[in-house]
Amino acid sequence: MDRLSFRRVVWAKYLAYGLGLFILLSLPIKFWYLFTGETLSGWDTPGHIVLAKEFAKQIQSGTATGWSDVWFGGFPIFYFYPPFYYFLVYQIHFIFSISIESAFSISIFLTIISLFYSIYLFGKHFLWSLYPRYIRVLLGFSGVLFYFSYAGEGLQGTSLVGIVEGTVISSFSHSLIFFSLVSLDNYRKSLKSIDLVLFSGLTSIIFYSHLLSSIFYSLILALYFFEYRHFVIKNVKQFCIVGLIVFSLTLPVIYNYLRFSEYTSGVFYGFAYPPLLSILGKDVYDVALLASTNGENLTLAYLVAFINSGRWLSIVALFLFLFNFRKFHNSPRSKLITTITLVFFWLSLDYSLGYILPNFKIHNYRAFDCFFIAFSILFPLGIRSISGKKTGKLPLFPLVYFVVIVQFVLFLNFDPTKYQKYSSPLWSEARTTEELQLYSRLTERLKSLPKEALVQPEIVKSKLMFGTPHFWLPLLYNAGIRNNLGLTVESSYYSTLVFHWQEFGFGHCFRWGTDVDWRDSLKSLQHKGKDSGYYLDFLLRSGVTHLVGFTPEYHNYLDLHKDRIQTVAVESPFTIVKILPDKIQKQMKPIGLIHSDLFNSNFDYGYRDFLKTSNFLQMHLNNAGYRTKIIRINRKQLEHIELVTPFLSAMVVMSKEKGFGEDSFMESLRNKIPSILIQESELLPPKDGQTIKALNLFLNQIPNSFETNSKQFETHSFFKGRVANNVELLLDDTGREFILKDDLKNTETPILPSTGGVIYLVGMLLSFLLVVVGIILTKISYFSFSKTKR
């Protein structure tokens, strides 16, 4: 190398390392608000902070799962949503003696750093490891900045917009996926056994962090193993051992999914967000449209906003990808990441897989996030394709350096909270003084409610002060009041029931998507098209005691049902009311519900099917003027029916056909308790009035009672692990437990056994320990032995 070339390389290194250092130093400045200790704005963020507080309680009692009373009137916490991220938040909280809110904010910054580095590391390892280090720095930072400067178009799970909105756990899991793939490929290249230790630990931690990311990770591993199948076959023994270790460590997560996933909420965002690479950009168009209202030319304003936003770089990236796709996919280095890009682009567009696999929901905006990370990693390769020493090609270093500078400027100017309509990333700064004072007064009003109160707040889809559903989560939590809402991913199917019944009178409220939607059929059963307080009746059956809301629609609903509510407090525009039962309705003891499948197929009435059928039946009971509970009778209770019937007023046998071949059973059952056989298709919804007339006639023969809710606990009951001494637990029509016992004074509230939570915590801690050991040992030269031939 001549002296001139040597000096150019030295200067190139200074420039590259200097720019890289400058970018890294800018990160804590750009995300300064994460170190203020203030509560953050965001959609799911407040809910995750509440969960972090609840996990702190769990781990202090020596378990990772348990029961929480803060949401949906009580729910099994961390059975459906793995808590490893909250474990990290707790560690930050414990080590630095700071609040959970502060620890969570710091964890968001650490997630950004982790994802930043993991994308860089993955690109360096797979794509540009042969380049000089200063070139690797520029190529890696180019891919990272491309990803972190994406605004999205309603894609709340993508890039920084998603992280600040509350999908930070998903992004954290993505960083673990990249680290895990690098450790796996390190083993492929060097056969260092210690790399498999780190790979095993990271794989286990991913399963303890985020279930959907675990599914995506398993798919990526399948693509990797297929790409390097000859290597996998040669080392099948080692991979079998690794698989056994990972399976053993993640067994608590796998068990909980297989055992309880059918009971999780039916929320599904299959088609809620358009997974499009937003090149033209709705946000850019909104800026231009606003300018046009002030007299500017719309097209010219759009072009100016388009250039200022940096979206032109997305067009460049897309063209580079399209015209170099064949080269990318044929290259041994980039073939894997190109395949991953295509697969996740497909998943982001096609949500049918979420219907095919049982109890598995693909939120396509999360699949799109995986696609966009892979697409961002390929972007620097596209830049590389138009550079080189050939005639007519641009020199590599100046080109990449210029692109990184442009991306860095765009990154500094990119405000992820702006795209979600928050005036500040800090909750308090995004609100006026009057709003904060109102918040404080409302909190005091809620604190004055009885300790046993369960509040159903009005939820409106808005990012204003009192709009977002998750505004209520920390408010009611801090007020010490139980909430009948929550993060649906962490809930049971009860949340879907709430959304269905909410259509009656509260149709203006925001509701999550669901793949099981029978609201229209339910509404078709309205009595003469009138709202007779069905929603209030459902809330009462669920144990809800109070409503709180503020919109004109809410107050109109209160006026419509003023005989069913009692005003408790008014803090304008909010009104807190207590729900009262309908005095006109006749009360009766619970009605048992049996399905013919229990005889024909020996199957218990499925959780969702029972809730659907029982709630349709409740509509008929409401229309007939009755208030009661509907109880599921399973095979165990059927075998001891004589012990159950004293607690019930009647028995309904639901059949898919007109009969089910058990006439002798019906005759025997009628001798014990008033019973009726109903064909399911005639009830859901009714085809004629004969079935309804027969049902009403049957109900008139049943004596009234005042014991409708006297033997109910306001907690979910579908967990077979929940036990109570000397009492029988049954499932009612709101997914809550009903206890059959005459004397409840000496009955303890059923609890979840702690053994499963302890095992879960041990498995999570062992996985974390394996990661720590793997990181340490891979950095110690003594353990860096290799089986490869030298």
N, C-alpha and C positions, 0 to 999 in steps of 0.2 A: 504494500500500500504506500503510495507516495505521500509526501508531507501535506499536500493540499487536501487529498482525500481524507487523511487522518484528522486534520483539523475540522473538516466538515462533519465527520462522524462525532467528534468531541462536542462540537456545537449542537449537533442534533440531539445528543444525549442530554446536554444541559437543558435544551428547550423542552424535550419530551418529559424529563423527570420534573422539571420546574412546573410545567403545566399540570402534570399529574398530581404533584404536591399541592398546587393551588386549588385544584378541584376537591381534593380530600379535605383541605382546611376550610373550604366553603360550606361543607355539609353541616357542621354544627351551627354555623351562622344562619344558613337557610332554614334549618329546623330548630331555631332558638326556642320556640314556644314549647318544645317537648321537655325543656329543662326548667320551666317556670313553676312546675308543681300545680298549675291551674287545671281545672277540668276542661276537657277538650270538647269541641263540637264534633258532629259525626252522626251517622245513622245508627249503626250497630255498636259504635264505640262505648256509649254509656252502659249498654247492656253487658258488654264484655267486662267492664270495670266492676259491675255488680257481681258477675260470676267470679271474678278474681277475688273479691272479698269473701264470697261464699266458699271458695276453695281454701282460703286461708283458715277458715273455721274447720273445714274437713281435715286438713293436714295436721292441724294442731291437736285433733282428736285421734290421730294415727291412722287415718283412712283417706282414700282418694275419691270414694263415691259415698252417697248417702241420700238423705232426704232434706229438702229445703222448703220452707213455707213462703218464700218471697214471691213466687210467680204461680199463676194458675191455681191459686188456692192450695198449693203444695204439690211438689213434683219430685221425681227421682233424679237427683242432680249428678251429672257426669257419667250417666249410663249411656247416653246417646251421643255425647260430645266429649271427646278425649280431653283431659285437662293439663297436658304437659306444659303448654304455653303459660297457663296460670301458675304452674309450679315455678317457672322461671321468674314470673312477676313476683311471686312470694319470696324467692331467693333475693331478688334485688331489694324488696321491702325489708327483709330480715337483716341482710348484711349491712345496708346503709342506713337502717333505722329511719326510713321515710314512709310516707303514706302510700297506700295502695294506688291512689290516683297518680302520684308522682312516679311510682315504680312502673306503672303501666305505660306512662308517657315515655319513660326512658327505654322500656322494652320495644316500643315502636321505633325509636331511633336505632336501637341495636338491630332490629329486624331490617331496617333500610340498609345499614352497613353490611349485615350478613348477606342480604340478597345482592347488594352491590358487588361484594367480593366474590360470591359464589358464581355469578354470571361471568365475571372476569376470569376466574380460575377455570371454569368449564371451557370457555373459549380458548384460553391459553393452552390448556391441556390437549384438547381435541383438534383445534384448528390452526393455531399459529405458534406452536411450541418451537418450531425450527427457525423462527425469525429472531433477530437480535432483541435483547430485552427492551430497549427503548422503543422499538417498533411494536412489540407486544403490548406495552403500556398504552400506546395510542390506539391500537386496534381494540383492545379490551375496553378502554374507556369510551370509545365510540359506540360499541354495542350497548354498554350500560346506560349511557346518557340518552341513547335513542329510546330505550325502554322507559326510562324514568321521566321522559318529557311528553308522554302520551296522555292526552286529555280524555279520550274516549267519547262515546256518544250514548250516555245513559248506562255505560258499562261500569257499574259500581264496584266490580271486582278486579278492575284492571289497573296496574301500575300504581303510582302514588295516590291517584284518586281513590282507588279501592282501599289502600292502606289507611288513609285518614278517615275513610268512611266506616271502617270496621272490619274489613276482610284481612286484617294484619296477620291473623293466624294462618290463613291460606298462603300468604306471601312468605311467612316464616318457613312453612313446610316446603315451599318451592326451593328456598335456599338449601334446606337439608337434602332435597332430592339431588341438586347439582353436586353438593359435597359428596354424597353417597356414590354417584356415578363416577366421579373422579377417583375415589378410593377403590372402586371396583376395577376401573380401567388401569389403575396403578398396579393392581395385582396381575392383571392380564399381561402387562408389559414387563414386570420384574419378578413376578411370582413370590413376592414377599408376603409371608403368611400374616404378618401383622396388619397388612392392609385389609385382610378379610375380617379382622377383629373390629377395625373401625367401620367397615362396611356393615357388619352385623349390628353394631350399636346404632348407627345412623338409620338403618332400615327400621329397627324396632322403634326408635324415637319418632319417626315419621308416622307410624301407626298410632302412637300415643298423642300425636299432635293434631291430626286432622283426617277424618275418615275419607272424605272425597279425594283429598290429595293422595291418600294411601292407594285408592283405586287407580288414580292417574299414574302414580309411581309404579304400581304393579304392571300396568300396561307398558310403560316406558322400559321397565326391566325385561318384559317379554320381547320388546323390539330389540333391545340390546343383546339378549341371549340368542335371538334368531340371527342377528347380524354377525355375531362371533360364535356361532354354534359349534364350529370345529374345536375351538378353544374350550368351550363349556363341556363338550363331550370328553375331551382329554382330562379334564379336571372335575369330572362328575362327582367323585368321592368327596372332594373338598366342598363343593357346592351343596351336596346333600347334608354335610355336617353343619354348614352355615344355615341352610334352610331349617334344620332341626332346632338350632339355637334360636333363630329368629321366631320360629313358631312357638317355642317354649316361652320366650319372653313376652310375646304379644298375645298369648292365649287369653288373658283377661279381656282384651279388646275384642278379639274374635268371638269369644263366648258371649259377651254382651250384645254384639251385633246380631249373632245368630239367634240368641234367646229373646231379645227384646225389640228388634228392628221393626217388627210388624206393628208395634204399638206406637211408633213415632208419628209425629205429625205428618199429614199428607201434603205438606207444603212442597210445591214443585214449581220452579221458575223456568220450565221448559221453553216457553215462548215469550217470556215477559220482556226480555231485552234483546234487541237486534244485534247479533254478534258480527258486526261489519267493521272492517278496517276503515275507520272514519277518515278518509282522505280529504273530502270536500268539507266535512265538519259542520255539524249543526251549530256548534258554539261560534264558529267563524261567521256563519250565516246570521246568527242572532245579533252579532255586533254590527254587521252590514245593514241588517233590517232596521236596527235602532238609528243608525246614521241616516238611512233613507227617510225616516220620519222627520228628520231635521232638515230635509231638503237636498241631501247629497244623492248622487247617482248610485243606485243599488249595486250595479255591476262593478263600478270603479271602487266603491267602498268595500265590496267583497274581496276584490283583488288585493287591495291594500291590507285588509285584515288577514287575508290568506298568507301573504308574504310575512307579515309581522308575527303571525302565530307559529311560523316554522313548518306549517303543514306541507309546504313544497318539498321538504326533505322526505316526507312519507311517499310522495309520488316518485322521487328519485329512488328510494328504497324499493318500491314496488317494481319499477322498471328494471332495476338491477337484478332483482330476484327472478323476474319472469324470463329475462334474456340470458340468465346464467343458471337457470334451474337444472338443465341437463348436466352442466359441468359440476354443479354442487352435488347432484345425486350420484354421479359416477365417481366422484372422488372418494377414496377410502376414508379420508379424514372427515368430510362433511356429510357423508351419506346418512349417518345415524341422525344427526340433528335435522337434516332435510326431511327425513321420513317422519320424525316426531312432529315437525311443523305441519305436514300434510294431515297426519292422523288427528291432531287436535283442532285443526281448522275444520275437519269433518265433524268432530264432536261438538264444536261450537255452533254448527249449523243444523245438525240432526240430533234432536233430543229423544228420538224413539227408543234408544238404548235404555233410557231411564224407565220406560214402560215394560220392556222385555225382561230385564233382570228384576227379580223380586226384591221389594223394599229398597231399591237403589235409585236415587235421584241424581241426574246430571244437571247441574245448574250451568247452562251453556255459557254464561258470561265468565265462569271460572275456567271452563275449557278454553275459552278464547284467551284468557290471560296466559295460560300455558303456551298456546299457539304464539302469542305475541312476544313472549320471552324468547322462544326459539327463533322467531322471525328477526328479532333484534340482534341475536347472536350472529345470524347470517349476514346482517347489514354490512359489517366491516369487510366481509369477503367480497361483497358486491363492489365496494370501494376499491378493494385490491384488484378486482378484475379489469378496471379501466386504468390501471397504472402499470408501469414496467419499463424496461429498456428498449422495447420495440418501437419502431418509428411510429410517431403519431400518438403514443401513449404518454400520459402524465407521469411525472416522477412520484414515487410512492410517498416518501416522507413529507414533502410539502403539501401534497393532496390530503393525506390523512390528518396532518397537523391542522390544516385549514378547516377541515370538516369537524374536528373535535372542538376547535375554538367556537365555531358557529353553534354546535350543539351545546356547549357550555353556556354560552350567552342565552340560548333559548331555555336551558335548564334553570338558570338563575331567574329568568323572568316568568317561569312557569309557576303558577300558584294553584295547587290542586284543589284548595278549598273554594276558589272562585268558580270552578266549574260545577260545584255543588251548591252554589248560591249562599255560602256563608260569608258574612262580612269580616269575620275573623276566625282563625282556627281555635281560639280560646272561647269557651262558652260564655264567660262573663263579659268579655269585650264585644261579643256579637250581639249583646242585648243592651237596651237602654236602661237608664237608672230607674225609670218608672216600671219597666218590665221586671227588673231584679227585685224591686220592692214588692211587686205583686207576687212574685215567686215566693218570697219570704213569708208573706202574709198567708198565702195559700198553704204553704207547708205547715204553719201553725194551726190552721183550720183543720187540716187532715190529722194532725197529731191529737186533736181533741176527740177524734172518733174512738169508739170502744176498742179495746185491745183485740177482740175477736173479729173485728170488722174485716170484710173482704170487699175490695173496691173494684168496680169495673169502670175504667175511664173511657171517655169518648176519644177515639183515635181518628185523626184527620191527616191525610197524606200531604204534609207541608213541612218546609224547613224553617218556618217562622217560629217564634218563641214557644207557642203552645201547640204546635202542629204535629211534629214528628211523633210516631208511636213511642219511640224510645226516649222521648222527653219525660214520659211518665215513669219510666223504670227507676231512674235514680231519685226522682222526686218522692215517690211512694216509699222507696227503700229507705231514704234518709228520714222520712217521716215515721218510720217504723210501722207502716201499714201494709198488709198483704195485698198483692196486686193480682188481678185476674188475667193479666197479660204477661208477656215475656218474649224472649227470643224463641221463636217456634222451633228452631233446629234443636233446641234443648228440651223440648216439651213432648208431651204425649199427644195422642190424637184429639184430646179435648179441645185444643186450640182451633182445630178445624170445625168442631161443633159450634164453638163460639161464633165463628165467621158465618156459618150457615144460618143460625138463628138471628144473627144481627141484621139480616136483611129485612126483618119485620120492624119497620119504623126507623131503624138506624142504617138504612141502605146507603146514606151519604158517607159513612165511615170507611176508612181505609181498611182493606183486607188483603192478606197474603194470597198468593196463588195456591191452588190445590189441584191435584190430579183426580180427586174424588169429589165431584161437584153435583149435588142433588138439590141445590137451593130452589131451582125452578119448580121441580116436582113438589117440594115442600110448600112453596108459595101457592101452588095450585090447590092446596087443601085449606086455604084460608076460608073462614066461615063467612059466606056471602060477600067475599072480597074485602072484609073489614079486618082491621088490626085489633084483636081483642086482648092485647097484652101478651102475646106469645113469647116475645123476647124476655119480658119481665118474669114470666112463669119459668122459663128455662133458667134464668139467672138464679131465681129462688131455689130451684131444684139443685143447682150447682153449689149452693151455699153462699152465693154473692149477697151481700147485705146493702151495699150502697152504690150509687152512680155519681159520677162527677163529669161535668162537661161545660162547654162555653159557647158553642155556635148557636145561631138562630134555630137551626134544625133541631138541636138538642132541646132548647127551651120550648119549641113547638110540640115536641114529643111529650115533655112533662105536662104541658097544658092539656094534651089529649088524654093523658092518663093521670090526671090530678087526684083521682080517688084511689090510685094505687101507689102514690109516693107521698113522702113526708119530708118537707124541706128541713135540712139540718143546719146548713150554713150557706151564706151568700157572700162571695168575695168577687164582686163584679169584674169581669163578665162570667165568673165561675159560679155554679150552683151545685151544692152537694146535697143529695137526697137519699133517704132511706126507702128501700123497696118494701111495699106492703102486699100481703096476699090478697087475692080477689075474694071478697066476702061472699059473693054470690056462688062461687064454686063449691061443690060438695067434696069433702075430703074422704078418702078411704085408705085402708091399709094397702101396702104395696101389692102389685100384680106380678106374678111369676110369668116368665116367657120361656117356652121350650120350642126348639126347632125340630122338625121331623128328621133332619140329618143325624140327630143324636141316635135315632133308631136305625135308619137305613144305612148310614155310613159309619156309625160309631164315632162321629166327629163332634166335638164340642162346638157350640155356636161361636163362630169367629168374632174377634173383637170388633172389627169394623162393621161386619154384617149385623151384629147385634145392635150396635149403636145406631146404625141407619134404620133398621126395622123398628126399634123401640122409639126412636124419635118421630118416625112417621105415625106410629101408634099414639104417641103423646099428643100429636096434633088432633087426632080424632077424639081423644079424651077431653082435650080442651074445648073443642067444639060442642061436645056433649055436656060440658059444664062440670067436669071432674078434675080434681087435683090429686095426684098420687105419684108413686115411684114405680118404675118397671124394673124388675130384677131378673138377671140371667140365671137360668137353672142349668147347671152343667151335669155331667154324668155322675159326679160324686154326690151331688144333692139329689139327683133323680133316684139313685139307689137307696137313699134314706128320705124319701119324699114325705113320709109321715112326720119327720122331725121338722120339716120346712113349712108345711101347710099351715100350722097354727099362727105363723107370723104373716101370712098372706091373706088377701081378701078374695083373690080369684087366680085362675091359671089360664093363660092363653097359649094354645099350641099352634105354631105357625108351620104351614105345610106348603111346599112348592106345587103340589097337586091338590085335587079335591079331597083326597084321602091319603093315608100313608100306611095302610095295612095293619094298623094297631088299634082296631076298634075296641078290643078287650081292654087295652090300656086306658082309652078315653072313658070307657064305662067305669073302670076302677077309679080313675082320677075324679070323675064327677061325684062318686060316692064320698070322696074325701073333702072336696072343695069345689065351688062353682067353676066350671071350665067351659071353654069354647074352642072349636077348631076353625081356623081362618086360613084361607088360601092366600098365599103371599101376593100373587099377581092381582088379586081383587082388592088389595089394600094399598099397594104402593105403585101408582096412585089408584084409587077405586075406579073400576070400570062401570059399575052400576051402584045403585043405592041399596041393594039387598043386603050386602055384607055390612054396611054401616047401620042399617036398620036392625039387623040381627045383633050387632055389637051393642047398640044403644039399649035394646031390649034386655040384653044380658046384663049390662051395667046397672039397670034399674032394679035388678034382683039382689044386688049386693048392698049390704047395710053400710051406712056412713060411719066414719071413724075420724078421730083426731090424732092419729098416730102416724101421719104421713112421713114425717122426717125425724121421728124420735129416735130412730136407731141408725142414724147415718153419721159417718165421719166425713168431714170435708177434705178428703184426701183421695188420690187416685189409687185404684186397687188392682190394676192388672198384673202387678208383680207378684208372682206366686211365692216369692221369697218373703213377702210381707206377712208376718204372722201375728196372731193375738192368742193369748192363752184361753182355752176352753170356749172359744166362740167360733162361729162359722162366718167367713168373709165371702160376700157375693158382690157381683158387679151390677151397678145400676145404670140407668139410661144416660147419665152424664159422665160415665167412665170413672165413677167414684165408688168407694167401698161402702157396703151396707152390712151391718153386723147383726146377726140373729142371736139375740139374747134378751131375756126379760129384764134383768137387772144390769144396767150399764154403769152404775155408780162405782163399782169395783173393777171395771174393765179398763185396762191400760190401752192407750192408743197403739195400734199395731205399728211395729217398727221393721225396718229392713235389717237383716242380719249383717253385722259388721265384717264378717269373715271375707266376703267377696271384695269389699273395699280395701281391706288390708292387703290381700293378695294382689289387687290391682296396683296399689301403691308400691309394693315390693317389686313387681315386674317393671314398673316405670322407673324406679330408682336404679335397678340393676341395669336397665338399658342405658340410662344416663351415665352410670359409672363405666359401662363398656365403652361409651363414646370418649369419655375423659381418658381412660386408659389407652385407647387406640390412638388418640391425638398425641399423648405423651410419648408412647413407644415409637410411633412413626417418626418422631423428631430426635430420637436417641440413636446415634450411629451404631451402637452395639447390637441393636435389634434389627438393623437394616441389612440382614443377610438375605441372600437370594438363591433360588434354585436354578437360576439361568446359568447356562454355560458361558464362561468368559473367554 
